[in-house]
Amino acid sequence: MVFDTLHLAIILFLVVGFLFPVAPIILGFILAPRTSGGDFLMPYECGMVPHGRAWGHFGMNYYIYALIFIAFDVDVLYLFPISVYYGQSTGWLAFIELTYFLFFVVLAIVYFKAKGVFDWPRKINVHSES
C-alpha cells in the first residue's frame, strides 16, 4: 500500500475533526477563571438578592408540557416546506405524504391524551421550608 495525498487528507480531516470540538474544551479549562465561595454559588435572580426558596421545585408536568410543545413545534416546521411544495406538485403523491405525516402527529396526540400527559393537576404541591 502506498501512502499518497488521499491518505494524508483523510488523516488530516480526522485530526482536525477531533481537535475542533476538543480544543475549546481544553482551552476553556485552562484559561477560565476559577472562583469559589461567596456569591458564586448563590442563585441569580436578575441581579437581586433572592428571597425565600430560591431553589424552588417545579412540577414534572411543566417539563412534560415544554417537551411536547417543542416536539409539536418541530412538526409544524416540517409542514411549511410541504405546503410550499404541495402547490407546485402534480398528482396525489404530495397529498398522500402529507396525510401520512399528519396521521402520525394525530396518533401521537391521541397516545399522549390516553397516557394522561395533557391532564394538569388541580393542586400543585409546594414544599414548605423546614
C-alpha positions, 0 to 999 in steps of 0.5 A: 500500500502506498501512502499518497495525498488521499491518505494524508487528507483523510488523516488530516480531516480526522485530526482536525475533526477531533481537535475542533470540538476538543480544543475549546474544551481544553482551552476553556479549562485552562484559561477560565477563571476559577472562583469559589465561595461567596456569591458564586454559588448563590442563585441569580435572580436578575441581579437581586438578592433572592428571597425565600426558596430560591431553589424552588421545585417545579412540577414534572408536568411543566417539563412534560408540557415544554417537551411536547410543545417543542416536539409539536413545534418541530412538526409544524416546521416540517409542514411549511416546506410541504405546503410550499411544495404541495402547490407546485406538485402534480398528482396525489403523491404530495397529498398522500405524504402529507396525510401520512405525516399528519396521521402520525402527529394525530396518533401521537396526540391521541397516545399522549391524551390516553397516557394522561400527559395533557391532564394538569393537576388541580393542586400543585404541591409546594414544599414548605421550608423546614 
